[in-house]
Amino acid sequence: MPATPALFRIVLSMLLLALTVRGLADEPERHLFILSGQSNMTGGLAKGFTETVGKEFGAGNIEVAMSMKSGRGIRFWVADYEAPEGSRLAGKKSADNGSEYPKLLNAAEKTGDARSFASVTFVWMQGESDGGNGMSAAYAESFRKLRKRLMADLGLKRMNTVIGRISDFGLHGDKADGWREVRDAQVKLAEELENGAWIDTDDLNDAEGKPEGHLHYPKEQSIALGNRFANRAIGLIRDRR
């Protein structure tokens, strides 16, 4: 029996749909990485990170957004930051709380609609400025606020997170207790997330004759730190496929 016009249209529609689905399946996935933090989130780190994820997914399939500021505590990314009791900022509302956040959001939004990427990963290297002056107790809750707001503003229901645990530099002086509290909080934050991870940095700040090492990672070690962050981020992406 000859095909009717209606049957022909149905077959043609099915063929076009199959070709469209196949074309979409053949398109490479794109991935967004958002890097932020204070002085140890440096250009060297970004270089090592970008090269590693570019080799893994293809340079044309990644976007790396970066926003960092030296010498800044986490409060500069959190507008509703609440300083812990007994700290130098307890009971005060500082106008510069959250001042770095718009820059971070702008850097991420410049890459396009975050929802269009196959994955979005937030990479955080910060905390040295919160290791003293009684500020450490507010660190964990402040990071949760930052992450929650970033996801909401980008329209995301899921976001991978990789945290760099601050090095052992501050464990040798009068900041030891607060420094340790920040380190512990960073590990806990990463492990409480289904799609979170943390990296160790203690072996990257060594300095001959200085048992405490460097506060800032030397250039080559900074690149290695970027590689380490990238490999952890890649692992989170691959684990969810």
Beta strands, then each sheet from edge to edge (+ up, - down):
strand 1: 31-37
strand 2: 62-68
strand 3: 119-125
strand 4: 160-164
strand 5: 196-199
sheet 1: 2+ 1+ 3+ 4+ 5+
end
